[in-house]
Amino acid sequence: MERSRKLLKSFGLSDHECEIYLSLLNRPKGEPLDTIISTYKIPSNEIKNVIGKLVERGLVNVRSNKLEANDPKIFLSRITEKKRQDTNNALQEFFDNASILERILEPLYLEKRLGIRPEELLLTIDNLTQMEKRTSRIIAEASEEIFVFAERFDWYENVKTDFKKALSSGVKAKVLMMVIDEYTNKRAKELEDLGAEVKHCVEKWYPVRGTMADGDELIFVIWATKKDVPIPIHYKPHYTKNLGLIRIFSDAFKKRWEEALQIT
């Protein structure tokens, strides 16, 4: 029993809790609470707390004013699961902190040795929802012009409020999309009614969508598969203020804009 007592204590039980539980294991019918209170040398102001902790941990239960020992595997299963969760949480926190530290230190390392500033080139966005939130901010902060390239502009409703405010404040907007059916015609008409210029891209659409604002901000996503499959796959979205990348996208947009058709 001494080994069992040491192991129970290693799981956080006190001497009094160990003494009561090990004693109850030998009593299948349990023991009256009054007997426990009078038998064990536990101060009266502590006994309720000791019994309460045993019940809370699942080691014992109270039935008909008696305290009965539960199967030890109930307690061990609970504490093992809690330990597993705590370990997983601690491990996840460790990985998160390591990732944060890498993002902080890696740019410094590369800049001082290779003259590279990767954080200024592209910022990875976690998902499309976060991309649309960032797009709304870009649109809201635009002061001159907005370029949008989108096949169907399905995500317009998610940026609509900021888009309307930008146009009402005098920002110019050009939207290049595929206007090929009732849905996209309706979307194009709505955009034109707000004051945006909309054109139909005449060439086969390439798997990129994004937004540029004032020539100094760009956010985009590239699709890895066609969007007409059950679960379209895309790479993580990216955001940049790098003028070289923005110029590439801007030139491509302007070329397609010149070749595009007016909406009739």
C-alpha positions, 0 to 999 in steps of 0.5 A, spaced: 500 500 500 505 504 501 507 504 493 500 506 492 500 511 497 506 514 493 503 514 486 496 517 489 500 523 492 504 523 485 497 525 482 496 530 487 492 527 492 494 529 500 495 524 505 488 525 508 485 523 501 490 517 500 488 514 507 481 515 506 481 512 499 485 506 500 481 505 506 475 505 502 477 500 497 477 495 502 470 496 504 465 494 498 459 497 502 462 503 504 463 507 510 458 512 514 460 519 514 460 519 521 465 514 522 470 517 517 469 523 521 471 520 527 476 515 525 481 519 521 485 524 525 483 530 520 481 536 523 474 538 523 475 544 519 478 540 513 474 534 513 469 537 508 474 539 504 478 533 503 471 529 502 469 534 497 476 533 493 475 526 493 468 526 490 470 532 485 476 527 482 471 521 481 475 517 487 469 516 491 461 518 491 456 519 497 450 514 497 445 514 503 450 518 507 455 513 506 462 514 502 464 509 497 470 508 493 469 508 485 473 504 480 480 507 480 480 507 473 475 513 473 479 517 476 485 515 472 482 516 466 480 523 468 487 525 470 490 522 464 485 526 459 487 532 463 494 531 463 494 529 455 490 536 454 494 540 458 500 537 454 497 538 448 496 545 450 503 547 452 506 543 446 501 548 441 503 554 445 511 552 444 510 551 437 506 558 436 511 561 440 517 558 436 513 560 429 512 567 432 520 568 434 522 565 427 517 570 423 521 576 428 528 573 427 528 570 420 527 577 417 533 580 421 538 574 419 536 574 412 537 582 411 544 582 415 547 577 411 543 577 404 540 584 403 533 581 403 527 583 407 522 578 406 516 581 410 516 587 405 515 582 399 509 578 401 505 577 407 501 571 408 493 571 409 491 565 413 484 564 409 479 567 404 475 570 410 481 574 413 483 576 406 476 579 405 477 583 411 483 586 409 480 587 402 475 591 406 480 595 410 484 596 403 478 599 400 476 603 406 483 607 406 483 608 398 483 615 396 484 615 389 483 608 385 481 601 386 482 595 381 478 589 382 480 583 378 475 577 379 471 572 375 464 573 378 466 577 384 462 573 388 465 576 395 462 583 393 457 582 398 463 581 404 466 588 402 460 592 399 459 597 405 466 599 404 466 599 397 460 603 396 463 608 401 469 609 397 466 610 391 461 615 394 467 619 397 470 620 390 474 614 389 475 611 382 473 604 381 475 599 375 472 592 376 475 587 371 470 580 371 467 575 366 460 577 365 457 571 362 450 570 365 444 573 369 448 573 375 454 576 373 450 581 369 446 583 375 453 584 379 456 588 373 449 593 373 449 594 380 457 596 380 455 601 375 450 604 378 454 605 384 459 609 379 464 603 378 467 602 371 466 594 369 468 591 363 468 584 361 475 580 360 475 577 353 480 572 354 480 566 358 480 567 365 486 566 369 486 563 376 487 569 380 483 574 384 485 580 388 484 588 389 489 594 388 488 600 391 492 607 390 498 603 386 501 601 393 497 596 396 495 589 393 492 583 396 490 577 391 489 569 391 491 564 386 487 558 385 490 551 384 484 548 381 478 550 377 472 553 381 467 549 378 469 543 382 466 540 388 471 543 393 476 548 389 483 549 392 487 555 393 493 557 395 494 562 401 492 569 400 497 574 400 498 581 401 504 586 399 506 593 399 512 591 394 512 596 388 515 591 384 510 586 385 504 591 385 507 594 378 507 587 375 499 586 377 498 593 375 501 592 368 497 585 367 490 589 369 491 595 365 493 590 359 487 586 360 482 592 361 484 595 355 482 589 351 476 588 355 469 589 352 464 594 355 458 592 358 452 593 354 
